[in-house]
Structures are given as C-alpha cells and as structure tokens.
C-alpha cells in the first residue's frame, strides 16, 4: 500500500476527558497534525473537548470541527470536506467504534476513503474481544480461557469450569466500567446481570482471572513494509487485579529476565504483524512469575497514556515518527533532523535513566469515593519522576504529585492498627506505597509481604531502602554527607526540611554552601552511545552537566502538573496556548512539567523540557541556568510562589490563574459572568456567560454554561458597565470576570470579581473564536498596545450560542448521588446550538 | 560499602562504592547499552580483559539465576554500574549479584556517573585502560600505567579439552574460542549432537569426527593475534563441511577468506541497532558485542559476499561464501540476552547441513 495519494485526513478526536483518558491524545494529535502539515497533508479534526489545543491549532489543523463525536456528525464532515483517509488512532476506543459504524454503513468503500494505522478487519477485531481472542488463538498467542454467554446459567457453568476467581465483562459495552472480578458463586449473579445490562449485544464474557500476575505493557511500532521495533516495555509494580493506570509503573522494567522480555516482545510483534497495524501498538501482558508463562490481556493499537509515557521517558519522538508511518513512509526513510543520528527512528530506544510513573487521585474533591483499588481505573491523572536509580525516580514522582509531604503521609500510616494495616495490604487502597513502607517498618518480612501483595520482592528491597534512608536523614540532622546522600537518592528539600524540622530554604542554603547543586542529564534514546538532543532534561546529583543556557531570550513556564478534578486539562490548554504565543513572539520556551501526557511537553511547543517536580529548589536552579525573561507559575503552586517572592531572581514572574473556579454555591443559583480583558489601563468586554437550568441538563445541576448569557438587552449594557468599573480596579492585567447573581428577573446582585477560570477561558476562546490566551500572554509580556488589542478583538465573529457541558467521574468512581460542582469536573464538551 | 574508584590513565577518577570482590583490577573499559540480561552479559567471555560499564542504571534486580549463565567461570575484569540492587529470593535465584561476583572474584563499582564515563570513552576514540582501586593514589596510577593486558585472551577462556554435548540430531563440531552457552542452547534445542573442540583443533581432529557441520564460536579479543594456522584450518574445513561462524569466529572466517579485520575506535555493545538483511531487505535487531569488524574495502576481492549490514555505521554484520555452504554473522544470533529474531540462523544452518547430506 502506498499512501502518497493521501492528501487529506480526517482525525477523529477523543472528546471530553474521562477516567480513562486525559490530554495525552490531544498532545499526540497536535504533534501528528504538525507532521502531516509538514508533509503537505490537509487535516480535518472533529472533537468537542473545549480544552483541546489541537482544535484551536489552525496552523496545523486545516478544518477544525467542533462537533459531538457521532456517526451523523462524522458523515456530515466527510461529505463537506471529502477526506482521502480517516485516522482512528487518536480518539481511544470510541474512534474505533465510530469508524466501524462508518464502515458498516459502507461509507468508506463508497467514497474510497482509506484507513490509516489499521486495516478494516483489525477495527472489527479491536472492537470485539471474541473475534480478537479467536485470532490470537489461531496464531498460538497465549491467551487465558474465555467464553461468551448470554445468561446466568451458562456463566455459572463456565465459571465452575475455569475455577474462581473469574472476570465478567460485557461484550460491546455501553460504558467503560464493565469489568468485575468475581471470587465465588455468590458474587456471580449480580455481576452477570449488571454486565448483561451494559452489553449492547446482551452478552458477557467469562474469563479466568489473572489476578496476582505481573502486569507488563509493551509498546511496539510497525511500518507498512513490516519492519517492527520495540519502543519500550513498562512494568507495573502492582500485580494484575489493580488497574495498570492506578499502579506505580517503571520504564524500563526492573524485575524481568531477558527471556521473559524477549518472549513478550516476540508475541507483541506477532500480534502487530497479524493485525497489520501501522504505527504504535500497545500490548498488555500478564506474566506468571512462578513459571514464566504469560498471557495477552489487551491490545490497543492507538495513542494512549502509555504511548505518551514512553515518548517522554525514552526521548523517542513517537508521535512524530508515527505520523510519517501513517503517511506511508517507512521507518528506514524517516529523517529526524539534525538533533538525531541518521536512521535514529530505527534505533530501539535504550535508557540510561529510570522513569517511575505514579497515579493522581480525585479523593480530595470526592472524599465519598471508595479508595480501594481494583480492576477499574480510579486515578484521574498521572505524573512521573526520572532518576538514575529506581528510588530516585520514585521520590521525584511522589514529589511531583504535589500532595502532602512523604513524612506526613507516613505518619498517617503509623496510626493504623495492625489489623487495619493487614486489611490495607490485602485490599490495597490509593496511596499504597506508603502502606508498604509502613509494613516494612513494622517488620513484616519480604516473604510475607510478597505473599499478601503479589508484589515482586525487588520492590520491597527498594521500599525498605527508601524507609532506611528516611530514618537515616532524621538521625543525621543537618549533616552534609547525609544531605549529599539524600539528594543523590532524589529526596526533595521539602522532605528533608520536614524530617529536620526546618525550612526548605534553609536546606537549599545548606546545599548551596556545600556545592550540592543539581546537574542535568539529557533524556536521550541511545543511552549515551550517540550524540543526540531531545532537549529534555532531568536533574541528577552526579559529575557531568549536559545542560546549557538557551541562547535566545527565554520564557520559563511551569506546567500545571498532573490532571486533577476541577481543572481537567484546561491548565495544560492554557499553558500550551501561552507557549505557542511566546514562541511566535520570539521567546525560547522552557517548560517544567512532570505530566507525561501534557500537550505542553510536545516538541513543537517546548524548546526545552525539564522533567522535574516544580519545587522551589528545582525552579531556582533552572532559573540560575536559563536566566529567563519571564517566569510563568500556576497560582496553585503557592509554596513555589512564596519561595520565588523571597528570592532574588532575574525575570518577571507571571501567575497562571489555575485556582479560579466557577462560583456556584447551590444549584438553584442563577449566575451571569461578565468577562473582560484588562491590559492594566483599559478593560475590554468579552461578553457574558450564564449558567443554565433546564430539564435536559438536570443531572448536571447548574454547571452547564452558555455563551452569550441569557440577559435582557438593557440589563446587559448596565451589567457590562458595572463590571467594567470593577475590573479597572484590579492591580494586575489579566482576564477577569465579574459575577452577578440574578435574584429576580430585574434584580442582579454582584457577587465577586475573579480571574476567568481556565476551564471557562478555554470554552470562551472557542465560543468567541478568539485566542484569549495569546492576548493574555502578549499583555503580560508587554508585546501589545491598545490599538492592536482593539484590532484583535474586532476580528470577532459570532459563532452562535455555545454550550459548555462538564462531565463528572461519579459513575466511574461509583459515587452515588454525587453533587455536580465545578471543582469535580473531569472533562467537558462544547457544542454550538443550531 | 567501602569507597572504591575507577581510574583512567589520563588521571580521571570516578569515585564510587565497591561491591563484588574487594580486589584491584585492570582492564579495557567498554560500555554496553543493553537494557536486559546483565547476568548473561557478565558471564559472556567476550569481556575477558575488560571492565564493563552498564548504561542501564539499575543492575542486580533479578539476582543471579541458576540457568542463564553464558559460561561457568566468567573472566570479565570488573563491573561498573550506577545503581546496584541486591536481590535474591528463591531457589532459582539464590545469589545476589554482589555475592556472585565475590564468589567469582570479580570486582565491581557502583554509584558512579556511568553516563559521564560513556561520554569519556566515546570522546577518546580509542580503547581506554582503567582500573578499579581502593585508593586513587600515585601508586594506583603507576600500576595502571605499567599494566600490560594479555593478548592471550582466547587461550585463557577456551576449553583446553574436547567435551561432548550429546544429542540425537545432526553432528556438529563447535570450535571454542570463548564459547557462549547460548550457542549450545540453540543447538540443543535443535537436537544436535555436539562436540566442543579446543580452538587449537587441527583439520584432522575436526574431520575425524565426521561432523555434519562446524560452528566457529564467539570469543574475546583481536583475531589478528591468533595463530595463522587457525585460518588454514578454517579454509580446509569450509571446503568440506557446512560452516557457521559467529562473532570472533566470523572475523576469523573473513580473514581465512582474505578479508581484513580492524579494531573499532569505540566498541559497540548493545542490542538496539537496526541490521539489514541484504537479500530480503528485512530489518532485524540482535545483540552485538565486540571491538573488531571486517574491513568492508577488503571483501570485494574475496569469495565472500555481505549478508547483513548495520544500518547505523554500515559495518558488515554477516558474510557468506560464494562457493561453499559457509556463512557467518558478527552479532549473536542466539540472543541470551537480546532479541530472538535471528535465532532462525541456526535453523538455516540445520537446513544447510541437511542439503549437504542429501548431496552426499
């Protein structure tokens, strides 16, 4: 197959973030569209995620269609733009389902539209586990026994035959959360009934449980000539039984033998070949460590959280290469430019560092959610740490979660009774690592813990070393050799300060006095064998420093970190759009972030990346190296902002308003928000939004927002003027909103003035078709005058009424009767009323 | 752990901590970029005379397994790692890496900046001598300067006596230049009846066994240092019996047929280079290791043709004889550790032996 006649591609987007996916697909879409554009391929992108950067990237997306992801809408887009091909690998499983429905309607054949990345037959296979398992059986790929049934009696018979525990799953599920581990006959009936209900085919799968086995994830890549390579293998610390996304994960794997690795690699290759996948394929395995036998448990030939983790942790430009593979280029013909050696795309990534990924939870916003970990994913985001030892990587990852200090969390565990601890060991909960450290402290043997948790003894060795290190630090208060050792193993100044009952500043000064400053190593995919530059760096307290100050004027941007409820990926959206503008204005962009899925780590946006937790010590050291003109810091990083306030630093600090929230207190309130751009001198009205109350959105309370607001003309004028007066009193330029509550049809009471929440800002930009972030950026960097602002705002064209509709993780986290409020949103959709 | 230092002749010192045997050691410093299989790598005899730096930072996390040694007594001079894990948990991995290296009298050093060392080795563009010492004083440097590394590497590691590895299939003679068990494992899997002979075996000694095929094994060091009688033996054998040569064996096979073998400025050890099979244009990955390669400008005049090429440096990775059923690869087709994709070369060897038999 030659794709040289593909001149335009329809990319099916991923829609609102949910528990299964964050902004990693947006990041991949943005990079792939960038490559397509370079190759002269037109891009048509359909999505309805208001936080999508790709949707507003008109330089790389030729036609961005803000539409709900339905077959009807896709058909309309196809008729309008007549794409030569469809790319279904950037919209998760749903894009595969939508593609199949387009195929079933005969659309592809009728219009001669090609599929990129995966042939039609494979779309069927991925959508139907029964078909896939038949194929895998036929090629002798190791699979656990699985049976399809449509009633309880048959399910019972199969379960008895397989032996408990068994997994019950829906065939063609209506939602994502349709997996149940069933331990005995008592639990079976409910699970079967539930999963039957969730199945569009009214069938369920009965599958032997692999709980307790090691979970291994492999990412391989194939071009259309059949050349295959392995990009990475990632090992989950937690065994099967805990969702891979909720586990601590390591790249490269730490406890696997070469023969296990090679066997799984061979199988991943065989499957990828059999399914004739072009591009990435993510294969998940369950490995029984007792006898080396392994089973294929999932095959996902699309971009997901694993592909982004692999790309960021290896330095291999996965999306950049894949785009070219989709366009029909061969791996051997791909040129990655001057930063890489010739044929770099063909070199299997090798790492001389370790990346540890940890989950982020939403329990702070949803305290009523069950913290117990099982086969359904519960985490809402992820961050990673990079180090030169597993311990260093894990300490950094924990720091990057920006939660309580490690020692505080350990103290919480110390309060547990022995019985409580055992329960937590056997039925793991979020934050399990700390429970494991406590268990080691209480003297449980590695054998006991391995038995209870099915975690490889290696990890207990590491956990114990972490524990001993912390104890050592406590004993050797204010000692230089101890500080050197602690830094070498990735302990943050915050943690050390906690353990020494002092301040992080004092620890920083002590480190300075003893020349214990971080050096930076490049994440480079040949393990040092070649001179290549990914411009991604991590800190290491070793001999060599590889980072140099960026020659051009630069802006240092601290990302908003891992995804969290309430912000979703609006933080990443804002930071990315800001970086794009900084780029346009001639700044070199340097980003500090530890969310592997973040779009602002993508190469077209970031000239340099520091994959480090955004702590004061890291930022101060990076400032020292880079001496940026501007420093952008999220408002939620309060400790960092305080520390920066106390330090003498070059460059101006600009706060990213990521803490501003919609102000709804109770669902009956009717609020109208008047939005303004304030340049420090003038305020420019941007129109108003209001929350809506109607029957259609009853289950969303009043979190649905519409633009323009439903306010009668005369009041509109009056409220705009009242708002304007208030905004002009603000100290700093920025984007503000003045919130009024409507008490009666003619009675509006002002409630407060605040910065526009980033979620609403993203929505408003799309509703107004104005890049408000760009304007914000130019104002805060002093790159724009009043005339230019007026000009910019004049280009506004009305796009009609737009609705912002958030979604909540209540169902996924099994929270009954969850109250929808702005701080709990996990994602959102935007749509325009006809 | 006690302080220990990796020192170089130019005065560079890398401070770290010792593990394994507490002895002073000398050797050529080389690095390996493989991310898996440290046990197989450490026990590969190609590292005779060498101090090996692992670029994969964490080594030791799977302990020592009883069934994956590549040789019984490894002769590597030292092991250099960034982060050492000492794990030993059950009856198949009773030993930690540290314990094993102590038993084998091999020193190790950990907590050193391995990436900086790799950069140093690459910048030098020539092999560097190094030493692991307890104190980096003048005496240590004097000793390092004075040390002359042996050139009798094959003699140190190859078996002095023949031994059998019986099977029911093809009779294969393996000439041992520093054999890697992976080769025997692959032949066993194919039921071969193997006799391992010392590298000094004469043509008569080989042919007396009436083998269906002969394997020239991998091994350490410079093939130019070996006696030319070996090349004569290869020429005599290849004319009569199917031959499969690997690593050092491949280099000797090339030399026996008139090509030249040179030292690479920086040794390449790893498993991630794309290798192109010339005849099919397929790209495969395999473990590579060693400091020598066949000079491509010298192959044209021989009866050999190139079968595999490393796409990164265009080095020759495989050869075949135009007239005889004899072929060779520079890389390790047995994996252990490394990709299995070229295991099929052993099947090809069996096929060649079968065809030869059919002609008889």
Interface residues (C-beta under 8 A of the other chain):
Chain A: X226 X227 X229 X252 X254 X255 X256 X257 X258 X259 X261 X262 X263 X265 X266 X331 X332 X341 X342 X343 X346 X347 X348 X349 X350 X351 X352 X353 X354 X388 X389 X390 X446 X450 X457 X458 X461 X462 X488 X521 X526 X527 X528 X529 X540 X542 X543 X544
Chain B: X14 X31 X33 X34 X35 X36 X37 X40 X55 X56 X57 X58 X61 X62 X65 X68 X82 X83 X85 X86 X87 X89 X111 X113 X114 X115 X116 X118 X119 X122 X268 X270 X271 X272 X273 X274 X276 X282 X283 X285 X311 X312 X335 X336 X337 X338 X339 X340 X341
